[in-house]
Amino acid sequence: MATVNETDERAMATDVVAPGADEPRDDRPKGPPPAQRTATDGRGGFFTIYKKGQGYWTRMGTAIGAGLIIALTTHFLYSHLPVWLGPLFIPEIPDSVPAAERSAQMAAAQSTLRNVTIGICAAVFLGLAWLAWWMMNKPSNADFLIATDGEMKKVNWTSRKELIGSTKVVILFMFLIAALLFLIDIVFGYFFYLIHVLHERPF
């Protein structure tokens, strides 16, 4: 029969003290858990680059491609908006109006049309630039670009010597296959000529 002292010793032996349980409340680390701190690192205002310094080349390539698309779109609108909006801003001036007044009205209408075109193009340019910046700094998209850059760094790029050798082999086989197909075409042409398939028939 176990005594009271033996029972207390067994209970004390099985007790596990949690780490940090005996520390004062003020000495414990403050702030969010490490996972949450990592998830929110580098995310500030709108113009803050998400995870700056990571995925440089993929981000630069994406930015150049987006800039090219935005520039071409803006140029397309600048070239075609005067044609599309011309009937709305350029009035039909009757012939009875003096030439000087007609020229002044046309100049005013064209100036208004040009200003409207520039305003629309500027708004489209700024809107697309804002959209591209937002999409490139969206956490999911930025993480994808960063992961892509990391995978590209793992690629074993071929050396200059191997590249030249492989190119020579490809060009050589291209000419060989072209010559083979040319010979086959000639052989089949003579064959069908001999069996009177390719002879011209009178109408």
Secondary structure by P-SEA (a helix, b strand, c coil): cccaaaaaaaaaaacccccccccccccccccccaaaaaaaccccccccccccccaaaaaaaaaaaaaaaaaaaaaaaaacccccccccccccccccccaaaaaaaaaaaaaaaaaaaaaaaaaaaaaaaaaaaaaaacaaaaaaaaaaaaaaaacccccaaaaaaaaaaaaaaaaaaaaaaaaaaaaaaaaaaaacccccccc
